[in-house]
Amino acid sequence: MDQFFMSVTTFATTIILARTYDVLVYADFVLLITLTVFVLGLQSALISKPYAINLNDYKDSKRSIDYFQFALNSKLIFTVIILLLFPIIYFFSFKEWNGPDVLIFSFFIISYSSYYFVRELLLSERRTRQNMIYGLLCSGFLIVLLGYIWFFNVSDIFVYLVSASTIYFGLSLVYYVKNYRFIKYTFSNQVHFWKANWHVGKWLVGGNFLFHISSNIYPWLLLFIVDKKDVAILGVLLSIGSIISPLLKAFGSYLLPLFVRLNTDFNKVSDLVKQCFWFFGMMSIIVLATGFLFGENLMNLFFGEKYANLGLLVIFPFIIQSVIIFFQPIKIALTAIKRTDVDFWVYIPRSIIAVVLGYFMVSSYGIYGVFYTMFLENIFYQVTQYLIYRRIVSI
């Protein structure tokens, strides 16, 4: 239920911010989100996902507590590193220096990533009730904030950024206060757990880095090759096509521990993948049909005149999202059997396709070139990963 509300909240955020703020201001927000998602993905690859994968190896209560302590400490260290590096990232990303903007953007990124770190830890430990409470509280506060911005027509986007960051940070702080006794450093355990995390996490880190090159390069290509306004258009298009993404991510986080329990028996893993294909296949068909039948109407309804009359552009995000949804069980299975290296190796050619082909496509076709490239690199990635999975499990 909480994931449903988070999905609605995410989409409502896109609608209200895109409608309320100027197109160029919203374009800056889209660029900030690409940086935020990159940090969140790096955090998940280094800490959260390895924790979920390896947790089953530490069944002894003392070892599991030590591992939990390691995860909390790692997150705090990661946060400090991001705070130190973000001013440099900001300077090269936005090509100008604005001290208040740096502070507010840093606060947003740290708060957002901290909140989702807590959610991922709770899901890893199958503490679904606590996770649901955090999700519902966050959704409720954000909906109130969005309602305030909409009804009072708040034109300053920093009101949203500061308020949303406070919500994310506050909920994260509650979790850390409740678990403060585990925030302590013991060198003997850190080295062992770091090696265990890095064993699977190194491929996740590499795959995550390449993923963000292939997926988040497009707003920056539009910014530097075409026009900043197209960045905002791309933002709303991707949001309406991926309205189901938070729910998809929740299913992935929920299914990963189930796959991990079976990761030594490839026959059972294969059976579970086949069962999941039916479910994710139906989701894929629904998303695709929605795009073809109602895509343009939905754009007009949700985003109004500023983003109206986009024609065939509206259909492309739904096509791409349906491909991602259908192949989701393969990605979960490969992660569960600790073959995170597959993602890394497949992302190398995918990233090259995205950057090289994307540059020429955007130069020739503008924003249409973005979707042409996204479709081709997604098909290549998903089919290649499926073929490798079939070879590994040999079923």
Secondary structure, DSSP 4 states (H G I P E B T S, - for coil): -HHHHHHHHHHHHHHHHHHHS-HHHHHHHHHHHHHHHHHHHHHIIIIIHHHHHHGGG--SHHHHHHHHHHHHHHHHHHHHHHHHHHHHHHHHHHSS--HHHHHHHHHHHHHHHHHHHHHHHHHHTT-HHHHHHHHHHHHHHHHHHHHHHHHTT---HHHHHHHHHHHHHHHHHHHHHHTGGG----HHHHHHHHHHHHHHHHHHHHHHHHHHHHHHHHHHHHHHHS-HHHHHHHHHHHHHHTTTHHHHHHHHHHHHHHHHHTTT-HHHHHHHHHHHHHHHHHHHHHHHHHHHHHHHHHHHHHH-GGG---GGGGHHHHHHHHHHHHTHHHHHHHHHTT-HHHHHHHHHHHHHIIIIIHHHHHHHHTHHHHHHHHHHHHHHHHHHHHHHHHHHH--
